[in-house]
Amino acid sequence: MKILNVIDSLTQVGGAEQALVNLLPALQARGLECEVAVLWPPYTLATELEKNGIKVHRLDIPNRWAVIKGSIKLAELLKKKKFDIIHAHLFFAEFYTALTYPIVSSPRRVVSFHNLAYDTDPADTNWKKIRKQMQSFLLRYGTNSQIGVSTAVAEHYSANLNLQNVKVIHNAFPIQNLACEDKKIREHYAIADNEFIIIMPGRLSPEKNHKILLQALTIIKQKKLYPRLLIVGDGPLRDSIQKKIVKAQLSEQVILHHGIPNHELKAIMQVADVLVMPSISEGFGLVHAEAMSVSTSVIATRVGGVIDLIEDGISGLLFPSGDAASLADKIAQLMTNPKLREQLGQYGRKRIETCFSVDVIANKYVDYYNNIIRNIKCVE
């Protein structure tokens, strides 16, 4: 079976992009022939895919709305390679994949939804309303099946785009034991051996809600608790977050670091005492699961796909979105109770192993794709 995955770009900071890197080698190992078509740069993760024997087609579409050129390029690839299934990820990949249907109708078309787009960017202008209607039409008439990476994501797109039977298949995560040099990492970030480390990775954008974590640190200072916080990422709020750090007099506790490659981030996660994610919205919770996979305890907001991932009090701690006092209590609880911290980390890893590991999710995709092919043969 030949599968073409289509995605907007292969940036190293995207959740959908990393999900492909995690999953496709396992599908290859199960006998599926996987290739990837990337609409435009950056192609940062292409090398990692190619090292695992996955061919990457760089389409170099000049801009997002180069509709005619983009559709023709993708259609030419479909005609040439004779794929059984086209699997699109993210909006423009969905858009171009659906537009090729009148040109090359034979492969089955699957779409994966990775976020809660209409929560964070509602259709509140005329253009956004038109785009939403266009997306709904193209998905219903230009694709055959849709997947949500969490229950919340599946329900979100079902409701917003009038879709039926959106299936839930979660993201996949490798279970690995990293050779992690705690001392070197602490030295690199000037963190003492006895200091408690909180890490918060992700895009510096409003939906990640960094200000709540800074407020929580201010609250627990009153309890004479002074954890070090490492914020890792890039985005439009960098200057704003830096000003908030200074204003709250947290400069000695907080490090604001630029984004780093995924393998480096996982090494830091393994050294950290806890990962904290106070997000307003999460389609799944990629970094949450990555921390859990290396046995790092997690504190996160009870939103979106995080509810699928974390069992509150068992494989992590959840708190209400926007509640800085509750977050402060959770951080203080883990700082003063190392046994609980270790237990959450162990159960978190077990949760990934049994429900979200690459092997578990790859098997679900093999069954899913086989069902699609069988349905075609039944119709024929």
LOFIMI-160861 format. One line per field, with one value per residue (C-alpha): residue in one letter; residue number from 1; y, x, z. Coordinates in pm, 1 decimal, padded with zeros to 6 digits. Last residue first. Layout:
code: (A,...)
pos: (NUM,...)
north: (Y,...)
east: (X,...)
up: (Z,...)
***
This chain:
code: (E,V,C,K,I,N,R,I,I,N,N,Y,Y,D,V,Y,K,N,A,I,V,D,V,S,F,C,T,E,I,R,K,R,G,Y,Q,G,L,Q,E,R,L,K,P,N,T,M,L,Q,A,I,K,D,A,L,S,A,A,D,G,S,P,F,L,L,G,S,I,G,D,E,I,L,D,I,V,G,G,V,R,T,A,I,V,S,T,S,V,S,M,A,E,A,H,V,L,G,F,G,E,S,I,S,P,M,V,L,V,D,A,V,Q,M,I,A,K,L,E,H,N,P,I,G,H,H,L,I,V,Q,E,S,L,Q,A,K,V,I,K,K,Q,I,S,D,R,L,P,G,D,G,V,I,L,L,R,P,Y,L,K,K,Q,K,I,I,T,L,A,Q,L,L,I,K,H,N,K,E,P,S,L,R,G,P,M,I,I,I,F,E,N,D,A,I,A,Y,H,E,R,I,K,K,D,E,C,A,L,N,Q,I,P,F,A,N,H,I,V,K,V,N,Q,L,N,L,N,A,S,Y,H,E,A,V,A,T,S,V,G,I,Q,S,N,T,G,Y,R,L,L,F,S,Q,M,Q,K,R,I,K,K,W,N,T,D,A,P,D,T,D,Y,A,L,N,H,F,S,V,V,R,R,P,S,S,V,I,P,Y,T,L,A,T,Y,F,E,A,F,F,L,H,A,H,I,I,D,F,K,K,K,K,L,L,E,A,L,K,I,S,G,K,I,V,A,W,R,N,P,I,D,L,R,H,V,K,I,G,N,K,E,L,E,T,A,L,T,Y,P,P,W,L,V,A,V,E,C,E,L,G,R,A,Q,L,A,P,L,L,N,V,L,A,Q,E,A,G,G,V,Q,T,L,S,D,I,V,N,L,I,K,M)
pos: (380,379,378,377,376,375,374,373,372,371,370,369,368,367,366,365,364,363,362,361,360,359,358,357,356,355,354,353,352,351,350,349,348,347,346,345,344,343,342,341,340,339,338,337,336,335,334,333,332,331,330,329,328,327,326,325,324,323,322,321,320,319,318,317,316,315,314,313,312,311,310,309,308,307,306,305,304,303,302,301,300,299,298,297,296,295,294,293,292,291,290,289,288,287,286,285,284,283,282,281,280,279,278,277,276,275,274,273,272,271,270,269,268,267,266,265,264,263,262,261,260,259,258,257,256,255,254,253,252,251,250,249,248,247,246,245,244,243,242,241,240,239,238,237,236,235,234,233,232,231,230,229,228,227,226,225,224,223,222,221,220,219,218,217,216,215,214,213,212,211,210,209,208,207,206,205,204,203,202,201,200,199,198,197,196,195,194,193,192,191,190,189,188,187,186,185,184,183,182,181,180,179,178,177,176,175,174,173,172,171,170,169,168,167,166,165,164,163,162,161,160,159,158,157,156,155,154,153,152,151,150,149,148,147,146,145,144,143,142,141,140,139,138,137,136,135,134,133,132,131,130,129,128,127,126,125,124,123,122,121,120,119,118,117,116,115,114,113,112,111,110,109,108,107,106,105,104,103,102,101,100,99,98,97,96,95,94,93,92,91,90,89,88,87,86,85,84,83,82,81,80,79,78,77,76,75,74,73,72,71,70,69,68,67,66,65,64,63,62,61,60,59,58,57,56,55,54,53,52,51,50,49,48,47,46,45,44,43,42,41,40,39,38,37,36,35,34,33,32,31,30,29,28,27,26,25,24,23,22,21,20,19,18,17,16,15,14,13,12,11,10,9,8,7,6,5,4,3,2,1)
north: (-00184.5,-00061.5,-00354.3,-00295.8,00066.1,-00036.7,-00280.6,00000.9,00223.3,-00062.3,-00134.6,00230.9,00223.3,-00110.7,00011.6,00338.1,00163.7,-00049.5,00266.6,00414.4,00127.3,00086.6,00461.6,00481.7,00657.9,00420.0,00162.9,00317.5,00676.5,00595.5,00400.1,00708.9,00920.1,00659.2,00677.1,01057.5,01092.2,00857.1,01049.6,01379.6,01219.1,01092.5,01431.0,01604.8,01963.4,02087.7,01879.8,02036.4,02384.9,02350.5,02228.1,02508.8,02771.2,02630.6,02661.8,03022.6,03105.1,02987.6,03081.2,02735.1,02507.5,02268.8,01924.7,01710.2,01419.6,01044.3,00965.0,01282.9,01388.0,01122.0,01291.8,01233.0,01243.5,01548.3,01716.0,01704.7,02022.1,02181.9,02086.5,02297.3,02123.8,02000.4,01723.4,01487.6,01381.0,01009.1,01041.9,00960.3,01193.1,01487.9,01398.1,01358.6,01708.6,01845.1,01716.6,01819.7,01724.4,02015.1,02241.0,02569.4,02817.1,02671.9,02660.7,02399.7,02306.6,02040.2,01918.4,01823.4,01897.5,01674.6,01452.7,01754.8,01899.8,01588.5,01597.3,01958.6,01868.8,01592.1,01830.5,02099.1,02428.1,02733.4,03048.0,03071.6,03283.2,03193.0,03269.0,03267.8,03562.6,03769.0,03711.0,04066.4,04062.7,04361.1,04190.9,03869.2,04063.6,04261.4,03939.5,03799.2,04106.8,04099.2,03731.3,03757.0,03715.8,03374.6,03165.9,02882.2,02753.6,02893.4,02759.8,02829.4,02799.0,02723.0,02965.2,02853.7,03082.5,03040.1,03402.1,03314.5,03070.0,03352.0,03520.3,03187.2,03141.0,03483.7,03388.5,03066.4,03258.0,03506.4,03224.8,03172.3,02923.7,03057.4,03405.1,03308.2,03230.2,02891.5,02598.5,02472.7,02531.4,02374.3,02386.1,02306.2,02274.1,02390.0,02160.1,02107.4,02478.4,02610.9,02814.4,02707.2,02525.8,02410.2,02244.3,02070.5,01952.1,01817.6,01626.8,01440.0,01253.5,00930.1,00919.7,00627.3,00596.6,00551.9,00705.2,00904.9,00872.2,01123.5,01006.1,00847.1,00976.6,00930.3,01213.1,01044.4,01332.6,01679.4,02006.1,02221.0,02377.9,02096.1,01802.4,02006.9,02067.0,01718.0,01556.9,01803.2,01745.7,01367.3,01388.8,01368.9,01412.4,01206.8,01270.9,01047.4,01064.7,01406.0,01650.2,01676.9,01710.9,01847.3,02094.5,02226.2,02269.0,02441.5,02679.7,02764.9,02837.0,03049.3,03250.2,03308.1,03409.2,03660.4,03810.0,03843.8,03652.9,03299.7,03225.9,03205.1,03028.8,02839.3,02792.4,02638.1,02369.3,02173.1,01865.7,01766.7,01474.6,01448.5,01134.5,01117.2,00785.0,00765.8,00755.7,01112.5,01272.6,01603.4,01657.5,01549.4,01771.9,02056.0,01837.1,01777.3,02146.1,02257.3,01979.7,02062.2,02427.1,02361.7,02114.9,01746.4,01557.8,01180.2,01066.1,00693.5,00428.8,00624.5,00598.1,00773.7,00979.5,01076.6,01180.3,01382.4,01563.6,01639.1,01797.2,02023.7,02113.6,02198.8,02419.5,02607.1,02676.4,02768.8,02985.6,03087.8,02977.9,03123.5,03011.2,02634.1,02468.3,02112.0,01942.7,01570.0,01370.5,01000.0,00805.5,00577.6,00658.6,00903.1,01069.3,01146.4,01308.7,01504.1,01636.3,01781.7,02126.9,02159.6,02525.4,02564.3,02503.7,02241.7,01934.0,01598.1,01298.4,00931.2,00611.5,00255.3,00048.8,-00279.1,-00257.2,-00108.9,00171.0,00246.7,00266.8,00503.4,00720.4,00779.9,00992.1,01209.7,01255.8,01366.3,01608.5,01788.2,01794.9,01943.5,02216.4,02346.8,02164.7,02314.6,02062.3,02263.8,02257.2,01881.2,01602.2,01237.2,01003.2,00640.6,00341.1,00000.0)
east: (-01598.1,-01774.2,-01642.4,-01293.5,-01303.5,-01424.2,-01134.3,-00889.0,-01038.4,-01041.3,-00675.4,-00589.8,-00759.5,-00607.7,-00257.6,-00330.6,-00430.8,-00115.5,00095.0,-00080.1,00012.0,00368.7,00439.4,00327.1,00003.7,-00208.4,00003.3,00349.3,00225.2,00025.2,00318.8,00537.4,00282.9,00252.3,00625.9,00637.8,00335.4,00498.5,00827.3,00653.8,00442.7,00759.0,00928.5,00658.3,00755.4,00821.1,00534.0,00276.8,00420.8,00372.7,00014.9,-00069.9,00073.9,-00136.9,-00449.0,-00363.2,-00291.5,-00634.2,-00648.8,-00747.0,-00858.6,-00591.1,-00464.4,-00196.0,-00024.7,-00043.2,-00253.9,-00383.3,-00570.0,-00557.7,-00364.4,-00391.3,-00757.9,-00814.3,-00511.5,-00704.0,-00894.2,-00848.5,-00780.4,-00467.6,-00137.4,00105.8,00338.7,00585.5,00888.4,00904.1,01071.4,00746.8,00554.7,00763.7,00695.2,00325.3,00298.0,00504.9,00251.7,-00062.5,-00362.9,-00552.5,-00451.4,-00622.9,-00583.6,-00242.9,-00097.1,00168.2,00407.9,00676.5,00819.7,01150.7,01351.7,01647.1,01440.7,01272.5,01615.5,01706.3,01368.9,01430.3,01768.5,01613.7,01338.6,01573.1,01579.8,01354.0,01500.2,01548.4,01374.2,01532.0,01329.1,01439.6,01679.4,01462.9,01149.3,01094.0,00733.8,00810.8,01123.8,00943.4,00648.8,00886.2,01042.3,00697.1,00602.3,00928.8,00885.1,00511.4,00535.5,00701.6,00998.3,01042.8,01183.5,01078.3,01306.9,01172.9,01388.1,01191.1,01192.5,00967.1,00954.9,00576.1,00526.6,00743.3,00463.3,00235.3,00493.1,00567.2,00193.6,00173.6,00460.3,00277.4,-00040.9,00150.5,00271.9,-00077.9,00003.9,-00291.9,-00135.0,00184.9,00543.9,00544.0,00620.8,00833.3,00764.1,01024.4,01025.8,01354.1,01401.1,01748.3,01986.1,02235.4,02248.6,02107.6,02340.2,02161.3,02461.2,02575.1,02239.2,02255.8,02610.5,02526.9,02216.7,02392.2,02106.9,02154.7,01791.4,01565.9,01308.2,00939.0,00849.2,00527.2,00218.3,-00062.2,-00414.6,-00660.1,-01016.0,-01251.7,-01463.6,-01798.3,-01992.6,-01869.7,-02064.0,-01750.2,-01765.6,-01936.9,-01748.5,-01430.0,-01449.4,-01578.7,-01276.4,-01038.4,-01187.0,-01174.7,-00807.8,-00588.3,-00898.5,-00933.8,-01134.3,-01247.0,-01330.3,-01209.8,-01320.5,-01694.3,-01720.9,-01370.8,-01396.9,-01736.0,-01636.2,-01309.7,-01493.1,-01747.8,-01463.9,-01278.9,-01594.0,-01645.3,-01280.6,-01316.5,-01635.0,-01478.4,-01544.7,-01447.3,-01278.5,-00898.3,-00812.1,-01139.9,-01184.1,-00839.0,-00871.4,-00570.3,-00435.9,-00700.5,-00602.3,-00745.5,-00784.9,-00827.7,-00873.6,-00670.2,-00869.3,-00994.6,-00701.1,-00807.3,-01147.2,-00994.7,-00688.3,-00866.8,-00921.1,-00547.0,-00473.2,-00706.7,-00619.0,-00248.1,-00343.5,-00527.4,-00307.8,-00229.4,-00333.6,-00330.2,-00343.8,-00418.6,-00347.3,-00070.0,-00009.5,00332.0,00313.3,-00052.3,-00035.8,00282.7,00126.2,-00182.9,00035.8,00210.9,-00114.9,-00294.2,-00008.0,00024.5,-00349.5,-00398.0,-00092.9,-00267.7,00000.1,00290.6,00563.0,00486.4,00824.6,00693.1,00961.2,00887.5,01020.5,01100.3,01093.2,01395.1,01447.9,01728.4,01485.2,01244.0,01517.2,01642.6,01293.8,01261.6,01392.0,01197.9,01110.7,00980.3,00670.5,00406.7,00570.9,00481.1,00568.6,00618.3,00519.8,00528.2,00341.4,00506.7,00483.5,00835.2,00725.8,00436.7,00682.5,00907.4,00599.6,00483.8,00736.2,00845.6,00481.7,00389.6,00682.6,00524.9,00180.7,00324.5,00525.4,00860.9,01096.4,00937.7,00839.1,00592.1,00226.2,00176.6,00079.7,00127.0,00135.5,00056.1,00139.7,00000.0)
up: (-00707.5,-00395.6,-00191.8,-00328.6,-00214.7,00131.1,00162.0,00085.2,00356.3,00607.3,00531.6,00598.0,00939.5,01040.8,00950.5,01128.6,01450.4,01438.0,01402.5,01707.9,01941.0,01810.9,01819.3,02181.3,02274.7,02483.4,02671.4,02653.7,02686.0,03002.0,03145.1,03099.3,03284.4,03557.0,03622.6,03610.1,03836.4,04088.8,04082.5,04153.3,04424.8,04596.6,04552.1,04758.7,04845.1,04491.4,04355.2,04589.8,04540.6,04165.4,04207.9,04454.3,04217.9,03935.7,04149.1,04233.2,03867.7,03752.0,03381.8,03261.8,03544.9,03679.8,03579.5,03745.4,03573.4,03511.7,03819.7,03983.0,03669.6,03400.7,03120.3,02744.9,02653.7,02878.4,02721.4,02392.1,02467.5,02810.8,03174.4,03204.9,03258.1,03523.6,03404.1,03575.1,03371.7,03296.4,02950.6,02765.0,02997.7,02878.9,02516.0,02594.1,02741.1,02452.9,02200.4,02387.7,02174.9,02021.0,02307.8,02402.6,02690.8,02768.0,03121.7,03027.3,03310.2,03272.1,03601.0,03760.7,03447.3,03351.6,03121.4,02969.9,02890.3,02691.5,02515.4,02412.0,02267.1,02054.8,01937.2,01807.8,02006.5,02027.7,02186.1,02561.5,02824.7,03160.4,03473.1,03837.6,03863.1,03625.2,03833.4,03954.2,03827.0,03600.4,03464.2,03375.6,03231.2,03009.6,02878.4,02807.7,02603.4,02407.8,02319.4,02242.3,01863.6,01870.4,01973.0,02217.7,02544.6,02883.4,03158.7,03506.9,03818.4,04135.9,04430.8,04715.6,05020.8,05046.8,04931.2,04631.5,04551.6,04436.2,04212.9,04045.3,03981.5,03815.1,03584.4,03498.8,03423.4,03203.2,02976.0,02836.2,02556.0,02353.7,02341.0,02153.7,02245.1,02072.5,02295.8,02584.0,02955.4,03181.4,03560.6,03734.2,04112.9,04214.2,04404.7,04123.1,04036.2,03710.0,03487.7,03166.6,03018.6,03363.9,03428.8,03091.8,03154.3,03501.7,03391.9,03112.6,02944.3,02754.4,02651.7,02734.9,02461.4,02408.3,02074.4,02059.5,01839.7,01793.8,01868.0,01627.8,01669.2,01373.7,01231.8,01166.5,01009.4,00920.7,00952.1,00949.2,01294.9,01482.9,01332.7,01343.1,01719.0,01800.2,01633.8,01800.7,02146.8,02105.3,02011.0,01699.7,01483.1,01165.3,00846.3,00560.5,00190.6,00073.7,-00198.5,-00131.0,00247.2,00298.1,00011.9,00123.8,00489.8,00397.5,00162.4,00430.4,00675.9,00420.5,00350.8,00724.8,00764.7,00480.6,00625.6,00969.9,01294.2,01191.2,01522.5,01555.8,01884.2,01911.9,01537.1,01505.8,01771.6,01648.8,01468.8,01213.8,00990.2,00637.4,00426.1,00046.8,-00134.3,-00453.1,-00782.9,-00834.7,-01012.8,-01173.4,-01006.5,-00669.7,-00694.1,-00513.7,-00206.3,-00165.6,-00219.9,00059.4,00303.2,00263.8,00307.7,00633.4,00820.9,00745.2,00432.2,00376.9,00015.2,-00017.9,-00283.0,-00454.9,-00827.4,-00840.4,-01159.6,-01153.0,-00785.5,-00840.9,-01135.7,-00923.9,-00652.6,-00900.1,-01078.4,-00754.0,-00635.9,-00964.0,-00986.6,-00621.2,-00558.1,-00233.3,00010.1,-00186.1,-00428.0,-00414.6,-00364.6,-00414.3,-00201.9,-00238.1,00059.0,00022.1,00348.4,00401.0,00769.5,00696.2,00453.7,00736.6,00947.8,00648.9,00573.7,00924.7,00826.8,00500.5,00556.3,00294.8,00076.4,-00011.0,00137.6,-00020.1,00199.1,00106.3,00284.0,00148.7,00407.8,00510.7,00888.4,00918.9,00686.5,00923.0,01212.9,01013.4,00940.6,01298.0,01489.3,01196.5,01099.5,01452.4,01448.8,01153.0,01309.7,01630.4,01460.0,01585.6,01347.6,01036.5,00773.1,00565.3,00454.9,00474.5,00234.3,00333.9,00034.2,00120.5,-00099.0,00000.0)
***
